[in-house]
Amino acid sequence: MTEFWETAFNNKQEMWGMQPAKSAELATNFFLENAINKLLIPGIGYGRNAKPFVDHGIVVTGIEISKTAIELAKKNYGSDLKIFHGSVTEMPFNQEKYDGIFCHGLIHLLDSNERKKILQDCYSQLTEKGCMVFTAITKSAPQYGQGELISKNRYEIHKGAKIFYYDKESVKTEFEKYGLLEILEVEENQPMYLIKCKKK
Ligand SMILES: C[S@@+](CC[C@H](N)C(=O)[O-])C[C@H]1O[C@@H](n2cnc3c(N)ncnc32)[C@H](O)[C@@H]1O
């Protein structure tokens, strides 16, 4: 996994541009409605999605497996943006609590145990009434079913990147313990679910 992302960021640098994903804009509204001011972004990449949050005065901390992506983020934001270098599978990286978590395009890259763990770890780092937004690729993606079948609904098209494709049932099954509020469909460069949760 590390090698796949290191190579990708080395070769393609800011590969999705500096515009935040639609999902980050949607999440910003949700976080502002809930008065979030301290946000954790697991899989922050080179930081393009931090911008709408930072612009609203939200303090952002990231976690990222690729050193190159972290260097790009530092170039774009300066050293104000704190990013832990490592895998989300090693969470928690600190003992702090966050009132918001935004995780875009990462959970579907993990295996079943890792998906359970990241959800549990994120929920544990949330304050009471804290909010989480995850996005995950759906089974409507045109490449669904292509590549080597790894396990049910999980395929490897590119070496090193195994993808689990969600349907509404699997979103409900995996997220219902974590204060699932709403599942939206968002068209990014792939069809994604945007999953909103709130801690009770
Ligand atoms: C699809 S990209 C999305 C990046 C970012 N969220 C964005 O939209 O600009 C997935 C990101 O998660 C990072 N990543 C993948 N596996 C990871 C892991 N196990 N731990 C931490 N970061 C990981 C990748 O390096 C990459 O930056």
The ligand as an SDF file (V2000), in Angstrom:
LIG
                    3D

 27 29  0  0  0  0  0  0  0  0999 V2000
   -7.7320    8.2460   -2.8170 C   0  0  0  0  0  0  0  0  0  0  0  0
   -6.4960    9.1070   -1.9670 S   0  0  0  0  0  0  0  0  0  0  0  0
   -7.3800   10.4850   -1.3190 C   0  0  0  0  0  0  0  0  0  0  0  0
   -6.4780   11.5770   -0.8300 C   0  0  0  0  0  0  0  0  0  0  0  0
   -7.1950   12.7840   -0.2190 C   0  0  0  0  0  0  0  0  0  0  0  0
   -8.1910   12.3580    0.7220 N   0  0  0  0  0  0  0  0  0  0  0  0
   -7.7560   13.6500   -1.3060 C   0  0  0  0  0  0  0  0  0  0  0  0
   -8.9230   13.4700   -1.6360 O   0  0  0  0  0  0  0  0  0  0  0  0
   -7.0380   14.5090   -1.8330 O   0  0  0  0  0  0  0  0  0  0  0  0
   -6.1740    8.1010   -0.5610 C   0  0  0  0  0  0  0  0  0  0  0  0
   -5.1330    8.7380    0.3520 C   0  0  0  0  0  0  0  0  0  0  0  0
   -4.9760    7.9130    1.4880 O   0  0  0  0  0  0  0  0  0  0  0  0
   -3.5990    7.6460    1.6930 C   0  0  0  0  0  0  0  0  0  0  0  0
   -3.5350    6.3130    2.2960 N   0  0  0  0  0  0  0  0  0  0  0  0
   -3.7670    5.1170    1.6810 C   0  0  0  0  0  0  0  0  0  0  0  0
   -3.6780    4.1210    2.5700 N   0  0  0  0  0  0  0  0  0  0  0  0
   -3.3910    4.6940    3.7670 C   0  0  0  0  0  0  0  0  0  0  0  0
   -3.1760    4.1880    5.0720 C   0  0  0  0  0  0  0  0  0  0  0  0
   -3.2520    2.8820    5.3140 N   0  0  0  0  0  0  0  0  0  0  0  0
   -2.8890    5.0580    6.0600 N   0  0  0  0  0  0  0  0  0  0  0  0
   -2.8160    6.4030    5.8260 C   0  0  0  0  0  0  0  0  0  0  0  0
   -3.0130    6.9500    4.6060 N   0  0  0  0  0  0  0  0  0  0  0  0
   -3.2950    6.1050    3.5870 C   0  0  0  0  0  0  0  0  0  0  0  0
   -2.9670    7.7210    0.3160 C   0  0  0  0  0  0  0  0  0  0  0  0
   -1.5890    7.9630    0.3710 O   0  0  0  0  0  0  0  0  0  0  0  0
   -3.7600    8.8780   -0.2880 C   0  0  0  0  0  0  0  0  0  0  0  0
   -3.2040   10.1150    0.0900 O   0  0  0  0  0  0  0  0  0  0  0  0
  1  2  1  0
  2  3  1  0
  2 10  1  0
  3  4  1  0
  4  5  1  0
  5  6  1  0
  5  7  1  0
  7  8  2  0
  7  9  1  0
 10 11  1  0
 11 12  1  0
 11 26  1  0
 12 13  1  0
 13 14  1  0
 13 24  1  0
 14 15  1  0
 14 23  1  0
 15 16  2  0
 16 17  1  0
 17 18  1  0
 17 23  2  0
 18 19  1  0
 18 20  2  0
 20 21  1  0
 21 22  2  0
 22 23  1  0
 24 25  1  0
 24 26  1  0
 26 27  1  0
M  CHG  2   2   1   9  -1
M  END
$$$$
